[in-house]
Amino acid sequence: MAKTLQLNLITPQKQLLNAVAVEFVALPALEGELGVLPGHIPMIVQLGYGSLRYKQDGKEEEFAVLGGFAEILHESVKCTD
């Protein structure tokens, strides 16, 4: 199992992150916050309003999310608005 996930953040204006290796991602799903670690089961979730957080090299970063979808695979997370 991989120790990192590839994170992609895409907005209608531009791609914010492209295959950034991260250790953890927290998504504001409609049903509540969803934490994703490497090896997570594949799924697609609808995003609500909130904060998308991720940890890279031990440092946590954050983006505001106003909706969209996230595609989660075993080794990647792709969020689109």
PyRosetta script that sets phi, psi and omega in degrees:
from pyrosetta import init, pose_from_sequence

init()
pose = pose_from_sequence("MAKTLQLNLITPQKQLLNAVAVEFVALPALEGELGVLPGHIPMIVQLGYGSLRYKQDGKEEEFAVLGGFAEILHESVKCTD")
pose.set_psi(1, 137.8)
pose.set_omega(1, 178.7)
pose.set_phi(2, -68.0)
pose.set_psi(2, 154.3)
pose.set_omega(2, 178.2)
pose.set_phi(3, -95.9)
pose.set_psi(3, -6.4)
pose.set_omega(3, 178.7)
pose.set_phi(4, -134.7)
pose.set_psi(4, 163.6)
pose.set_omega(4, 174.2)
pose.set_phi(5, -112.7)
pose.set_psi(5, 151.0)
pose.set_omega(5, 172.0)
pose.set_phi(6, -93.7)
pose.set_psi(6, 119.8)
pose.set_omega(6, -177.2)
pose.set_phi(7, -106.2)
pose.set_psi(7, 128.4)
pose.set_omega(7, 175.4)
pose.set_phi(8, -122.9)
pose.set_psi(8, 127.8)
pose.set_omega(8, 175.7)
pose.set_phi(9, -119.8)
pose.set_psi(9, 121.2)
pose.set_omega(9, -175.6)
pose.set_phi(10, -126.3)
pose.set_psi(10, 128.6)
pose.set_omega(10, 175.8)
pose.set_phi(11, -114.7)
pose.set_psi(11, 167.9)
pose.set_omega(11, 176.8)
pose.set_phi(12, -61.1)
pose.set_psi(12, -26.9)
pose.set_omega(12, -178.0)
pose.set_phi(13, -82.3)
pose.set_psi(13, -41.6)
pose.set_omega(13, -176.9)
pose.set_phi(14, -167.5)
pose.set_psi(14, 170.1)
pose.set_omega(14, 174.5)
pose.set_phi(15, -89.1)
pose.set_psi(15, 119.0)
pose.set_omega(15, -176.6)
pose.set_phi(16, -81.4)
pose.set_psi(16, -42.7)
pose.set_omega(16, 177.8)
pose.set_phi(17, -132.1)
pose.set_psi(17, 138.5)
pose.set_omega(17, -179.3)
pose.set_phi(18, -127.9)
pose.set_psi(18, 104.1)
pose.set_omega(18, 176.1)
pose.set_phi(19, 54.3)
pose.set_psi(19, 47.8)
pose.set_omega(19, 176.4)
pose.set_phi(20, -81.0)
pose.set_psi(20, 130.4)
pose.set_omega(20, 179.7)
pose.set_phi(21, -78.1)
pose.set_psi(21, 118.1)
pose.set_omega(21, -179.1)
pose.set_phi(22, -127.2)
pose.set_psi(22, 159.0)
pose.set_omega(22, -178.7)
pose.set_phi(23, -92.3)
pose.set_psi(23, -24.4)
pose.set_omega(23, -172.8)
pose.set_phi(24, -160.7)
pose.set_psi(24, 145.7)
pose.set_omega(24, 175.3)
pose.set_phi(25, -134.6)
pose.set_psi(25, 135.5)
pose.set_omega(25, 173.5)
pose.set_phi(26, -116.9)
pose.set_psi(26, 124.4)
pose.set_omega(26, -175.8)
pose.set_phi(27, -114.3)
pose.set_psi(27, 143.4)
pose.set_omega(27, 175.6)
pose.set_phi(28, -86.3)
pose.set_psi(28, 77.8)
pose.set_omega(28, 178.1)
pose.set_phi(29, -70.8)
pose.set_psi(29, 159.5)
pose.set_omega(29, -179.9)
pose.set_phi(30, -59.5)
pose.set_psi(30, -34.4)
pose.set_omega(30, -177.6)
pose.set_phi(31, -85.0)
pose.set_psi(31, -2.3)
pose.set_omega(31, -178.0)
pose.set_phi(32, 133.9)
pose.set_psi(32, 176.5)
pose.set_omega(32, -178.5)
pose.set_phi(33, -67.3)
pose.set_psi(33, 138.4)
pose.set_omega(33, -179.4)
pose.set_phi(34, -121.1)
pose.set_psi(34, 121.7)
pose.set_omega(34, 176.8)
pose.set_phi(35, -94.5)
pose.set_psi(35, 137.2)
pose.set_omega(35, -177.9)
pose.set_phi(36, -126.8)
pose.set_psi(36, 125.2)
pose.set_omega(36, 174.6)
pose.set_phi(37, -115.4)
pose.set_psi(37, 162.6)
pose.set_omega(37, 175.8)
pose.set_phi(38, -54.5)
pose.set_psi(38, 138.3)
pose.set_omega(38, -178.8)
pose.set_phi(39, 89.9)
pose.set_psi(39, 4.5)
pose.set_omega(39, 180.0)
pose.set_phi(40, -59.2)
pose.set_psi(40, 149.6)
pose.set_omega(40, 177.3)
pose.set_phi(41, -66.3)
pose.set_psi(41, 146.0)
pose.set_omega(41, 178.5)
pose.set_phi(42, -66.0)
pose.set_psi(42, 139.1)
pose.set_omega(42, 177.4)
pose.set_phi(43, -166.5)
pose.set_psi(43, 163.0)
pose.set_omega(43, 173.2)
pose.set_phi(44, -122.0)
pose.set_psi(44, 131.3)
pose.set_omega(44, -179.3)
pose.set_phi(45, -128.4)
pose.set_psi(45, 147.7)
pose.set_omega(45, 173.9)
pose.set_phi(46, -86.2)
pose.set_psi(46, 134.0)
pose.set_omega(46, -178.9)
pose.set_phi(47, -93.9)
pose.set_psi(47, 145.4)
pose.set_omega(47, 175.5)
pose.set_phi(48, -107.0)
pose.set_psi(48, -158.0)
pose.set_omega(48, 176.6)
pose.set_phi(49, -84.7)
pose.set_psi(49, 138.5)
pose.set_omega(49, 177.4)
pose.set_phi(50, 158.0)
pose.set_psi(50, -154.2)
pose.set_omega(50, -173.5)
pose.set_phi(51, -116.8)
pose.set_psi(51, 127.8)
pose.set_omega(51, 172.1)
pose.set_phi(52, -96.6)
pose.set_psi(52, 121.2)
pose.set_omega(52, 179.8)
pose.set_phi(53, -116.9)
pose.set_psi(53, 147.7)
pose.set_omega(53, 174.1)
pose.set_phi(54, -146.6)
pose.set_psi(54, 155.7)
pose.set_omega(54, 179.6)
pose.set_phi(55, -114.4)
pose.set_psi(55, 127.6)
pose.set_omega(55, 179.9)
pose.set_phi(56, -133.0)
pose.set_psi(56, 121.4)
pose.set_omega(56, -178.8)
pose.set_phi(57, 54.1)
pose.set_psi(57, 39.4)
pose.set_omega(57, 177.9)
pose.set_phi(58, 79.6)
pose.set_psi(58, -2.5)
pose.set_omega(58, -178.9)
pose.set_phi(59, -109.1)
pose.set_psi(59, 133.8)
pose.set_omega(59, -178.9)
pose.set_phi(60, -94.0)
pose.set_psi(60, 134.1)
pose.set_omega(60, 177.3)
pose.set_phi(61, -119.5)
pose.set_psi(61, 164.1)
pose.set_omega(61, -174.7)
pose.set_phi(62, -146.8)
pose.set_psi(62, 142.5)
pose.set_omega(62, 174.9)
pose.set_phi(63, -130.7)
pose.set_psi(63, 145.7)
pose.set_omega(63, 173.2)
pose.set_phi(64, -79.9)
pose.set_psi(64, 139.5)
pose.set_omega(64, 179.1)
pose.set_phi(65, -123.6)
pose.set_psi(65, 133.5)
pose.set_omega(65, -179.9)
pose.set_phi(66, -117.9)
pose.set_psi(66, 22.7)
pose.set_omega(66, 179.8)
pose.set_phi(67, 126.5)
pose.set_psi(67, -177.2)
pose.set_omega(67, 179.8)
pose.set_phi(68, 119.2)
pose.set_psi(68, -157.8)
pose.set_omega(68, -178.4)
pose.set_phi(69, -136.6)
pose.set_psi(69, 154.7)
pose.set_omega(69, 174.2)
pose.set_phi(70, -127.7)
pose.set_psi(70, 130.8)
pose.set_omega(70, 173.3)
pose.set_phi(71, -104.0)
pose.set_psi(71, 118.3)
pose.set_omega(71, -177.2)
pose.set_phi(72, -110.3)
pose.set_psi(72, 125.5)
pose.set_omega(72, 175.2)
pose.set_phi(73, -119.7)
pose.set_psi(73, 176.8)
pose.set_omega(73, -177.4)
pose.set_phi(74, -55.8)
pose.set_psi(74, -36.8)
pose.set_omega(74, -173.4)
pose.set_phi(75, -127.0)
pose.set_psi(75, 16.3)
pose.set_omega(75, 179.7)
pose.set_phi(76, -154.8)
pose.set_psi(76, 156.0)
pose.set_omega(76, 174.1)
pose.set_phi(77, -133.4)
pose.set_psi(77, 125.7)
pose.set_omega(77, 179.4)
pose.set_phi(78, -122.5)
pose.set_psi(78, 117.3)
pose.set_omega(78, 179.8)
pose.set_phi(79, -110.7)
pose.set_psi(79, 129.8)
pose.set_omega(79, 179.1)
pose.set_phi(80, -127.5)
pose.set_psi(80, 149.1)
pose.set_omega(80, -179.7)
pose.set_phi(81, -101.6)
pose.dump_pdb("model.pdb")
